[in-house]
Amino acid sequence: MAMAEVSYDASAGPKGEAPVNKVGSLLLAGGLAVMAGTAITIATASSSGNVTQLSGNTFKTSMSGNTVRGQAYFDNGPKLSQIDAQSNNDYVELTDGSRVNGPVSNVTNEGLRCGGQEISMSSVASIHSARVFNFTCTTGDNPKMSFTPTAGKPVAVKPTKTKSSGEHSTATRVIVTGLVLAGVACAIAIPIAICCSNNGHKNNNNQQVANAILLQQLSKRPRSKSSSGP
């Protein structure tokens, strides 16, 4: 079946059909993008006709040469959950440099809703959402169209490991046992040191007594009389 050629009108937006093989990480066999003004539908071919996979609207579109550039926001279709899984970190950066965290919804040429706030599109510098894609599409009867995501990959949150009560009890028992052993070692070492010190004093006293007895015995020995001549 022949596709309607793609054209662009500055006041109405893009119009026509273009083949598409993927939207972000969503692969499409025989995919087709159907554009009519701001409305856009992503469909796949089947024996009974085209089957809609995603639908939404385009915004911020412009044309340079023979290429239409803009953004597409998808909010319906059976494959919506698949593109939602591509990111879990929606946010909008504003022209004043501030940032509003998502989720992002209700995106149109006039504005959007982000984190419960209604924001005018004139205040939006960039949108980062799993449902918003940048696109390019050439005009004419042999168009080429591609989509690139505006959101990063899902952020993995590492689980925080907490110690169980058993681990806390084991650690406590180890600490208490160490303190008890240290106390016992001190209790043994101190008396030994005191005992050694006392033994040293006793040995010194015994030596002093022995010396005194020896001197006393020497002093009591009779002196030998010298012989005198006739």
matplotlib code that plots the C-alpha trace (Angstrom):
import matplotlib.pyplot as plt

x = [0.0, 1.4, 2.1, 1.0, 3.9, 5.1, 4.6, 4.9, 2.9, 4.2, 0.7, -0.6, 2.5, 3.6, 1.3, 1.7, 3.1, 6.7, 8.2, 9.6, 11.6, 11.9, 10.9, 13.6, 14.1, 10.7, 11.4, 8.7, 8.3, 6.7, 6.2, 4.5, 4.2, 1.0, 1.0, -1.9, -1.2, -0.2, -1.6, 0.8, 0.2, 2.8, 1.3, 2.5, 1.2, -0.9, -3.0, -6.1, -4.5, -2.5, -2.5, -1.9, 0.9, 1.4, -0.5, 0.1, 0.9, 3.8, 5.1, 7.9, 8.1, 10.1, 11.5, 15.0, 15.6, 13.6, 13.8, 11.1, 12.4, 10.4, 9.3, 6.6, 4.7, 3.0, 0.2, -1.7, -1.4, -0.6, 3.1, 3.1, 4.2, 7.2, 8.5, 7.7, 10.2, 13.0, 13.4, 12.2, 13.6, 11.3, 12.2, 11.9, 14.7, 13.4, 14.8, 15.8, 18.1, 15.9, 14.7, 11.2, 11.1, 8.3, 6.4, 5.7, 2.3, -0.2, 2.5, 1.2, 2.6, 1.2, 2.6, 2.8, 2.3, 5.3, 5.4, 1.9, 2.7, 1.3, 4.2, 4.1, 6.1, 7.7, 9.4, 10.7, 14.3, 14.2, 12.1, 13.4, 10.8, 10.3, 7.2, 8.9, 11.1, 13.0, 12.3, 13.4, 11.5, 12.3, 9.5, 8.4, 7.2, 10.2, 10.5, 12.8, 11.9, 13.8, 13.2, 15.7, 14.8, 15.0, 15.3, 18.2, 18.3, 16.5, 18.4, 19.3, 18.8, 21.1, 19.5, 21.0, 22.2, 21.3, 22.8, 20.4, 19.9, 21.9, 24.9, 24.6, 24.5, 27.5, 29.5, 28.5, 29.5, 32.9, 33.5, 32.4, 34.6, 37.6, 37.1, 36.8, 40.0, 41.9, 40.7, 41.7, 45.2, 45.6, 44.4, 47.1, 49.9, 49.6, 50.0, 52.9, 54.7, 54.0, 55.2, 58.4, 59.0, 58.5, 60.8, 63.5, 63.1, 63.3, 66.5, 68.1, 67.2, 68.6, 71.9, 72.2, 71.6, 74.2, 76.8, 76.1, 76.6, 79.9, 81.2, 80.2, 82.0, 85.2, 85.2, 85.0, 88.0, 90.9, 94.0, 97.3, 99.8, 103.2, 106.3, 108.7, 112.5, 114.3]
y = [0.0, 3.4, 5.9, 9.5, 11.8, 13.9, 17.7, 20.4, 23.5, 26.0, 26.7, 23.1, 21.0, 17.8, 15.7, 12.3, 8.8, 7.6, 4.2, 3.7, 0.7, 1.7, 4.3, 4.4, 0.8, -0.3, -2.2, -2.2, -4.6, -2.8, 0.3, 3.3, 6.9, 8.6, 12.4, 14.8, 18.3, 17.8, 14.2, 11.3, 7.5, 4.7, 1.6, -1.8, -3.6, -6.7, -8.9, -6.9, -3.5, -1.2, -1.8, 1.3, 0.8, 4.3, 7.6, 11.2, 14.6, 16.5, 19.9, 22.4, 21.4, 23.3, 22.7, 23.2, 22.3, 19.2, 17.9, 18.4, 18.4, 18.4, 16.4, 13.8, 13.0, 9.6, 9.1, 6.1, 2.7, -0.9, -0.3, 2.7, 0.6, -0.5, 3.0, 3.9, 1.3, 3.1, 5.7, 6.4, 9.9, 12.5, 16.2, 19.5, 22.1, 25.7, 28.7, 30.3, 27.4, 25.7, 22.1, 20.6, 16.9, 14.8, 12.9, 14.8, 14.7, 16.6, 17.9, 20.3, 23.2, 25.5, 23.9, 20.8, 19.4, 18.4, 17.3, 18.7, 22.1, 23.6, 25.1, 27.2, 25.9, 29.4, 28.7, 25.2, 24.8, 21.0, 18.0, 14.7, 12.0, 8.4, 9.5, 12.4, 11.8, 14.0, 13.2, 14.1, 13.3, 14.1, 15.4, 14.0, 10.7, 8.7, 10.0, 8.7, 9.2, 8.5, 9.0, 9.5, 9.5, 12.5, 10.5, 8.6, 4.9, 3.8, 4.6, 1.4, 1.7, -0.5, -2.1, -1.1, -4.0, -3.9, -6.1, -8.6, -8.8, -12.0, -10.3, -7.4, -10.0, -11.9, -8.6, -7.6, -11.0, -10.8, -7.3, -8.3, -11.5, -9.4, -7.0, -9.8, -11.5, -8.2, -7.7, -11.2, -10.7, -7.5, -9.2, -11.9, -9.6, -7.1, -9.5, -11.2, -7.9, -7.0, -10.5, -10.1, -6.7, -8.0, -10.9, -8.5, -6.5, -9.7, -10.9, -7.5, -7.6, -11.2, -10.1, -7.2, -9.4, -11.9, -9.1, -7.8, -11.3, -11.7, -8.4, -9.2, -12.5, -11.0, -8.3, -11.0, -13.0, -12.6, -10.8, -12.9, -11.7, -10.8, -12.5, -10.2, -10.9, -11.4]
z = [0.0, -1.0, 1.8, 1.8, 1.2, 4.1, 3.9, 6.4, 7.2, 9.8, 11.2, 11.0, 11.5, 9.7, 7.6, 5.9, 6.6, 7.1, 7.8, 11.4, 12.6, 16.3, 18.9, 21.5, 22.5, 21.1, 17.9, 15.2, 12.3, 9.5, 11.6, 10.3, 11.7, 10.6, 11.2, 10.8, 12.2, 15.8, 16.1, 15.6, 15.6, 15.5, 14.0, 12.7, 9.6, 9.9, 7.6, 8.7, 8.4, 10.5, 14.3, 16.6, 19.1, 20.3, 19.9, 21.0, 19.6, 18.2, 19.4, 18.9, 15.2, 12.6, 9.1, 7.7, 4.1, 3.5, 7.1, 9.8, 13.3, 16.5, 19.5, 20.1, 23.3, 23.6, 26.1, 24.8, 23.1, 24.1, 24.0, 26.3, 29.3, 27.3, 26.6, 30.2, 31.3, 29.5, 32.2, 35.8, 36.1, 34.4, 34.9, 33.1, 32.9, 32.8, 31.0, 34.3, 35.0, 37.6, 37.4, 38.1, 38.9, 37.2, 36.2, 33.0, 31.4, 29.2, 26.8, 24.1, 22.1, 24.8, 27.9, 30.1, 33.5, 35.6, 39.3, 39.8, 38.3, 35.1, 33.1, 30.0, 27.1, 26.8, 30.2, 29.2, 28.1, 27.8, 28.6, 29.9, 29.9, 28.8, 26.8, 25.0, 21.9, 19.5, 15.9, 12.4, 9.3, 5.7, 3.4, 0.0, -1.2, 0.2, 3.8, 6.5, 10.1, 13.4, 17.1, 19.9, 23.6, 25.8, 29.0, 30.4, 31.3, 34.5, 37.7, 39.6, 43.3, 45.3, 48.4, 51.7, 53.7, 57.4, 60.0, 61.6, 65.3, 65.3, 63.8, 66.3, 69.2, 67.9, 67.6, 71.1, 72.6, 70.9, 72.3, 75.8, 75.8, 74.7, 77.6, 80.1, 78.9, 79.1, 82.7, 83.7, 82.1, 84.1, 87.3, 86.9, 85.8, 88.6, 91.6, 89.9, 89.5, 93.2, 94.3, 92.3, 93.8, 97.3, 96.7, 95.5, 98.8, 100.8, 99.1, 99.7, 103.4, 103.7, 102.2, 104.5, 107.6, 106.4, 105.9, 109.4, 111.0, 109.1, 110.3, 113.9, 113.8, 112.5, 115.2, 118.0, 116.8, 119.4, 118.2, 118.3, 120.9, 119.5, 121.2, 123.1, 123.5, 126.9]

ax = plt.figure().add_subplot(projection="3d")
ax.plot(x, y, z, "-o")
ax.set_aspect("equal")
plt.show()
